[in-house]
């Protein structure tokens, strides 16, 4: 891909999981973000910013909707980083994204034969009568 005119790119960093070989994931989000802020201030690059916390999540979701974004992520400030779904963070999609992706969210029912179901239950150490 070739650009025909200069393009400005801006990056928003929202978390710092490791630094200088040190795993920061066990630390609470507020500590990781404070380290990220200090790092970015020392770096001094105007195109990289730290994503700020928002007190009004409903207003933030409304802005995401207006800008055509997928949604927002809500995190507990005192929680360590955990990958995958957990109670410490939630992703909230905009209404437009939910409508556009309605088919992707529908459950996909899988039909199993009786022998496949029996094999799955045996693997789970279930009692088969």
Buried (B, 14 or more C-beta within 10 A) or exposed (E): EEEEEEEEEEEEBBBBEEEEEEEBEEBBBEBBBBBBBEBBEEEEEEEBBBEEEEEEEEEBBEEBBEEEBBBBEBBBEEBBBEEEEEEBBBEBBBEBBBEEEEEEEEEEEEEEEEEEEEEEEEEEEEEEE
